[in-house]
Amino acid sequence: MTYRITGLAPEAFTRFFAASAEELEANGARRVIADAKPGFPCRVTLQDAEPGEELILLHHVSHDVETPYRSAYAIYVRRDAAEAADYVDAVPPVFEGRPLALRGFGKDGMLKAAMLALPGEADARIRDMMGLEAISYIDVHNAAHGCFAARVRRHGV
């Protein structure tokens, strides 16, 4: 099963970097500086920020559907995230070394399957879940913190 993982579109976040601290706070966002690696996973580049890099921490609706499974949580976006990451049949760096929760959804936006992937298991678990006919896409979350990591879609089908 061929799959594709892409980062979020950077254009959706550009305005936050020009905003004042007060404007960010009014939008439920914060400017932060990475002080460790890993720890600040960018949802555009799908890489961890380097210590000293500026990011915006903001609320993001990752699963925007009219079902009980609509989901939103905090994400980080790096200032220099100019292009969305694109991985085909490979997992991005932000999946490495982290336990992940995979949530498989059908075309109707309803949860059809869920599983955990321990560090090093992401590719195999994604392939297992994509092997299920009912699954249209997978939302990957960091298992410990619960934040959205990336969406996985079928590729070449």
C-alpha positions as CSV (number, residue, x, y, z in Angstrom):
1,M,0.0,0.0,0.0
2,T,1.4,3.3,-1.0
3,Y,0.9,6.3,1.3
4,R,1.7,10.0,1.4
5,I,2.3,12.3,4.3
6,T,2.3,16.0,3.8
7,G,2.9,19.0,6.1
8,L,0.3,21.7,6.6
9,A,0.3,24.6,4.1
10,P,2.6,27.3,5.4
11,E,0.4,30.1,4.0
12,A,-2.1,29.4,6.7
13,F,0.3,30.5,9.4
14,T,2.3,33.4,7.9
15,R,0.1,36.1,9.5
16,F,0.9,34.9,13.0
17,F,4.6,35.7,12.7
18,A,3.8,39.4,12.0
19,A,1.4,39.6,14.9
20,S,2.2,41.3,18.3
21,A,2.2,39.3,21.5
22,E,-1.2,40.8,22.3
23,E,-2.6,39.8,18.9
24,L,-1.3,36.3,19.3
25,E,-2.8,36.0,22.8
26,A,-6.2,37.2,21.5
27,N,-6.0,34.4,19.0
28,G,-5.0,31.8,21.5
29,A,-1.5,31.6,20.2
30,R,2.0,32.2,21.6
31,R,5.5,33.0,20.2
32,V,8.0,30.5,21.6
33,I,11.7,29.8,21.1
34,A,12.8,26.1,20.9
35,D,15.1,25.3,23.8
36,A,15.6,21.6,23.1
37,K,15.6,19.1,20.3
38,P,13.3,17.1,20.1
39,G,10.4,18.9,21.6
40,F,9.2,21.5,19.1
41,P,7.8,19.5,16.1
42,C,6.8,21.8,13.2
43,R,3.6,20.7,11.4
44,V,4.6,22.3,8.1
45,T,8.2,20.9,7.7
46,L,7.5,17.7,9.8
47,Q,10.9,18.3,11.5
48,D,11.8,19.3,15.0
49,A,13.0,22.9,15.3
50,E,16.6,23.5,16.3
51,P,17.2,25.2,19.7
52,G,17.0,28.9,19.3
53,E,14.4,28.8,16.4
54,E,11.2,30.8,16.7
55,L,7.9,29.1,16.4
56,I,4.2,29.9,16.9
57,L,2.3,27.6,19.2
58,L,-1.4,27.8,18.2
59,H,-4.7,26.0,18.3
60,H,-5.4,24.1,15.1
61,V,-8.4,22.2,13.9
62,S,-6.9,19.0,12.4
63,H,-10.0,17.0,11.8
64,D,-12.6,19.4,10.5
65,V,-15.6,17.2,10.1
66,E,-19.3,17.3,11.1
67,T,-19.0,14.2,13.3
68,P,-18.3,13.5,17.0
69,Y,-14.6,13.0,15.9
70,R,-14.0,16.6,15.0
71,S,-10.6,17.3,16.6
72,A,-8.4,20.3,17.5
73,Y,-5.3,20.8,19.6
74,A,-2.1,22.8,19.9
75,I,0.6,22.7,17.2
76,Y,3.9,24.3,16.5
77,V,4.9,26.0,13.3
78,R,8.5,27.3,12.6
79,R,9.0,30.8,11.3
80,D,11.2,29.6,8.4
81,A,8.7,26.9,7.4
82,A,8.3,28.0,3.7
83,E,7.3,24.7,2.1
84,A,5.1,21.8,3.2
85,A,7.0,18.6,3.7
86,D,6.0,15.7,1.4
87,Y,6.9,12.1,2.1
88,V,5.8,9.1,-0.1
89,D,6.1,5.7,1.5
90,A,8.4,7.1,4.2
91,V,7.8,8.6,7.6
92,P,8.9,12.1,8.4
93,P,11.5,12.9,11.1
94,V,8.9,14.0,13.6
95,F,7.7,10.4,13.8
96,E,11.1,9.2,14.8
97,G,11.6,8.3,18.5
98,R,8.1,9.1,19.5
99,P,5.2,6.8,20.4
100,L,2.3,7.6,18.0
101,A,-1.4,7.2,18.0
102,L,-2.9,6.3,14.6
103,R,-6.6,7.1,14.1
104,G,-8.0,5.7,10.9
105,F,-11.1,7.4,9.4
106,G,-13.6,6.5,6.7
107,K,-14.8,8.8,4.0
108,D,-17.6,9.8,6.3
109,G,-15.2,11.2,8.9
110,M,-16.0,8.5,11.4
111,L,-13.3,6.6,13.3
112,K,-12.9,3.1,11.8
113,A,-9.7,1.9,13.5
114,A,-7.0,3.0,16.0
115,M,-3.7,1.7,17.0
116,L,-0.4,2.7,18.7
117,A,3.0,2.7,17.0
118,L,6.0,2.6,19.2
119,P,9.3,4.3,18.1
120,G,10.4,2.6,14.8
121,E,7.0,1.1,14.1
122,A,5.2,4.0,12.3
123,D,5.7,2.7,8.7
124,A,4.6,-0.8,9.5
125,R,1.5,0.4,11.5
126,I,0.5,2.9,8.7
127,R,0.7,0.1,6.2
128,D,-1.3,-2.2,8.4
129,M,-4.0,0.4,8.8
130,M,-4.1,1.4,5.2
131,G,-4.6,-2.3,4.4
132,L,-8.0,-2.0,5.9
133,E,-10.6,-1.3,3.2
134,A,-12.7,1.0,5.5
135,I,-9.8,3.5,6.0
136,S,-9.6,6.6,3.8
137,Y,-7.0,8.5,5.8
138,I,-5.1,8.4,9.1
139,D,-4.5,11.2,11.5
140,V,-1.3,10.6,13.4
141,H,-1.0,12.1,16.9
142,N,1.8,12.1,19.4
143,A,0.6,9.5,21.9
144,A,1.9,11.2,25.0
145,H,0.9,14.8,24.4
146,G,-2.0,14.1,22.1
147,C,-1.2,16.8,19.5
148,F,-1.8,16.3,15.8
149,A,1.4,15.2,14.0
150,A,0.3,14.7,10.3
151,R,-2.3,13.2,8.0
152,V,-1.6,10.1,6.0
153,R,-3.5,9.6,2.7
154,R,-3.5,6.8,0.2
155,H,-1.2,7.6,-2.7
156,G,-1.4,6.5,-6.4
157,V,-4.8,4.9,-6.0
